[in-house]
Amino acid sequence: MPAKLLSKIHPMAKGMMTYALLWPTGSLIQQTIEGRNFKTYDWARALRFSLFGSLYVAPTLYGWVRLTSAMWPQTNLRIGLLKAATEQLSYGPFACVSFFMGMSLLELKTFQQAVAETKEKALPTYKVGVCCWPIIQTINFSLVPEHNRVIFVSFCSLLWTIFLAYMKTQAMEPEHEQAGRWLPQCCGNS
């Protein structure tokens, strides 16, 4: 697609196209790490990641970026830190819960099964996110122009998506010990 045509596409549509590719890529990378290959990939899982990333994550992220840009239109380090902190207290928990609920329902699990998995995995996942997303979002909100923010954060989210794919496939040990192994010392892991 020519660059000029791409530049005319609505920012949310750009984000949706990006997430439609990056989220299943994250799933496939995670599957490769677990030992699968082209012949043994769970393509349905990758499709679920594509659907969820493009049709849910990208629009909600776009809305979040627009809201915070309207609330704090300045682009500087202080505002970037404020937006990053606000995101961790509001959008972060919402995104973790939405991911586990949404992906579980796309797997055709019952609502009760989706709730149980979300209760088990969302908090440990959120704790890991608190260690990395404030830094990424401070850069995003303070240095990246608004029209490039969804694209910028979508590339950063590739690694996060690999982690989410990992967490989604793991059977949790009692008291969330599995996720605790991923937590750096700064996040309370001892």
Disulfide bonds with the S-S distance in Angstrom:
Cys131-Cys187 1.15
